[in-house]
Amino acid sequence: MELSGAIRPTLMLVTDRRRSRRPIVEAVHAAVVGGVDVIQIREKDLPPLERLRLAADIAEVVADRAAIVINSDIAAAIELGLGVHLQETDPSPDATTRSRLRPGVLVGRSIHSIDLGLLGHCDYVLFGHVFATVSKPDRPPRGLSNLQRAVAASSYPVWAIGGVTAANAAQALYAGATGIAVIGAILDAADPEAATRSIRVAMDDGVDHIARRTR
């Protein structure tokens, strides 16, 4: 799936309350104001009830300004009317489960190889890690060439994750990604709204360059 100048690339923030320099709900709000389109509530170490409460707080401040998916917790997604983001090894929701999700919510999945296998229905897949990242210092990045291969092999939109910043976001778009997902590039910043805006500008500039190149 190639990105065209008519498509605005998606910017996802993946939450990590332990890494955020601000309270995570405050940081999410700032990121949405700055231009984030999708929030992935990760926080897998939290007990289910605490994760549910945090997700409810995030949903309240985000309102309808961005889509929200919760990582692997289908029960919470159903209860709060959110989308769900699945890990590579998670089973796909069956028809009964899908019918209990709110209509129109996102369902996505992480992938870590170009052997996509049986993904089930997804609205997007998240491929990574593309660039070197401090969260996985012992694992080499999969790189832009593998991102290109994943894009070519996937029938779903592919978003890039892992070490993506304002400095390299356009490279992921040039490789065919239709969106990017970030953690540290926003949450490590003292001003997450400004950090988000800088990433969004880099993405928009990348789209403009692609559009000029394909004319």
N, C-alpha and C positions, 0 to 999 in steps of 0.2 A: 504494500500500500504506500503510494508516494504522496508526499505532502504537497499540496498546491497552494498558490498564493491566496486562494479563496477560503482556505481553512485556517481558523485560528488554533494554533497548537494548545493542547491542554497542559496546565501546570498544576501538579499535585503536590501537596505537603503531606508527608508521612510523619505522624506525631512521635515524639520521644520526650516525655516530660522530664526525664532525668538529664537530658542534654540541653534542654531549653534554658536560655538565660533569663527568660521571663516565665511567670506562671503559664502553664501550657494553654489554658483557655484564653488568656490575654494574647499570647503569641499567635494562636490560631485566628483570633479576631483581626489582629493586625495584618496577618498574611492575606486574609480574605479581602480586606480593604486595599491591600497592595496589588491584588490581581490573581490570587490563587483560585482555581476553578473547582478543585476536588480536594477534600480532606480525607486522608486515610487514617483512621484511629487505630494505632498499632498496639501499644501498651499491653503486650501479651503476658507480662509478669504480674499484672494486677489480678486480684481475685475477681471472679465474674461480676459480683454485685458492685464492687468499686469501679470496674470498667464500664458497667452499665450507667452508673451515676455520672462518670466523667463524660461518656458519650452523650448523655442527655444534656449536660451543661454545654458541651460543644455545639450540639444541635440547636440549642436555644440562642447562642450568640451568632451562629452562622445564618440561621433562619433559611431563607430561600436564595441566598446570594452565592452559594456553592453547593455542589453535591457532596454527600458524605458516604463513605463506606467504612465498615468496621472489619478489622482483620479476623477472619476465620470464625467469628462468633455469629452464627446464623440466628440463634435464638434472640440475641440482643438486637440484631438487624430487624427481625420480625417485630419485636416488641416496640422498637422506637421508629419503625418506618424508614429505616436506612438501607443503603446498599451493603454489599458484602465483598470483601477482598479475600480470595482464597490463596493458600500456599500451594506450591506445585504438587504436593502430595495429598492435599485435601480432596475428598470426593466432591464431584459436582452435585449441586442441588438437584433432586429429582423433581418431577412435575408437581408433586404435592407441595414440596417446600417452596418451589418457585411461585406457586399460586398464593402462598401466604406472605411473600414479600410484597411490599407496596408497589403497585404498577409504576413503571418508569424509572425505578432505582437502578443504579449501576451494579453489575456483577463483573468483577475482574479476577485475574489470577496472576501470580508470580511465575515466571519461568526462568531457568538458568542455563538452558542449552537450546540449540537450534533444532533438537529432536522434540517437536512440540507434542507428539503423542495425541492422546484423546483428551482434549481440553474440556469438552462439553461446551455449552453456549457461554460465551463471554462477550462483554461489551468492549473490553480491552485486555491486553496482556502486558505485564510489566517485566521487562527484560533487564537483567543486570547480574553483577555490577559491571557497568561499562567502563568507568574510569577508576583509578586507584582511589580508595576511600579509607579514612581512619577507622571506620567501623569494622573493616575486614582487612587488617594490615597483613595478615598471613596468607591471603588468597590473591593471586594475580587477577587483574581485571580481564574481562572477556573481550573488551575492545570494540572499536567501531566496525571492524570487518565482520565480527560475529553478530553485531547488532544488525548490520545490513542483511546478513543471511537469515536472521530471525524475521525481519520485515518481509523478505521475499517468500519465506515459508509459511507465514501466518495469514489466515483469512480475516483476522481481527486487527484492529489498530494496535500498534506496538508503541509503548511508552518506555523511555529509557530511565534507569535508576542507577545510582552508585557513583558518587564523586562528581555529580553534575553541579556546575556553578554557572554564574553569569559569564565567565570566561570561556566555557566550553559548551554551553547549551546549544549554540547554533550548530556545532559539529554533529551533535546527535540528530538534529533535524535534517542536516545534509545527508546523513546516513539513512534517512527514511522514517525515523520516528515521528509520530504525530503528536507526541507529548513527552514531557519529562516529569520525573518525580524527585523531590529533594527532601533531605532532612537537615543536615548541618548548614547548608548554604543559607537557610532561613533561620533555623533555631539557634545556631551559634552566634548570630548577629545581635548586637546591642539594640538595633532598630530593625525588627523583622519586617515591618511594612516597607521601609526603604530597600532592604535587601530583596524583598519580593519584587518591587518595582524594577530594580536593576536586572533581575532575571527576565522579567516580562519584556523589558526593552530589548534585551539580547535576543530573545525568542522572536519578537516581532521583526527585528532587523534581519534575522536569519530567514524568516519567511519572505521578506521583501527581496532578499538576495536570490532565493530560490525562484521566485516569480520572475525576476529579471533574467535569470539564467535560462529559464525555459520558454521565454518568449521567442 
